[in-house]
């Protein structure tokens, strides 16, 4: 049964833009094998839904968590991903070397203990939905298209703000240069007027001294 399920899962991954969903009982673990070339980027989006007897269907349950592990089968099961997440989320990894990788998923009871999700009581049926993009740039970009557009809009807003700041700086420099020229012109006029006043005062003082000298000399003669 596991072999047939694995074959179906791998076949589903080969078809672009197609999600895979499967069923698990309790805390049972499901694993898949994927041959990945070196430096292949893998992005996965998942969600786990639990069977509800009252609704008679699978519904999202925040009390259900997911444990994800990825191991390099060719390298003594070296684990490259060990992630505990919520009922719905995302995981990414890049193949460090070429070879077979084992991807495993386990449902968890979301019982908080030291900040981690841990297994607990027996759970009912779980329907697990998995959407993988393996080495497909277009798939990954389409998945994150909204985020990319938000980032692009933020970059455009920042560029527009930088342009506003540059224009404001140019305006301030022009104002500063104009004020500096006016200040220098005013200082020059003040200096010239001061020199003229000093010259006039000097001439006036010289004339007064000359006049007083002549007056005193005339007074002594008479």
Secondary structure, DSSP 8 states (H G I E B T S, - for coil): -HHHHHHHHHHHHHSTT--EEEEEETT-EEEEEEEE-TT-EEEEEEEEEEEETTTTEEEE-TTEEEEEEEEEGGGTTEEEEEEEE-SEEEEEEE-SSSEEEEEEEEEEEBEEETTEEE--S---EEEEEEEEEES-HHHHHHHTHHHHHHHHHHHHHHHHHHHHHHHHHHHHHHHHHHHHHHHHHHHHHHHHHHHHHHHHHHHHHHHHHHHHHHHHHHHHH-
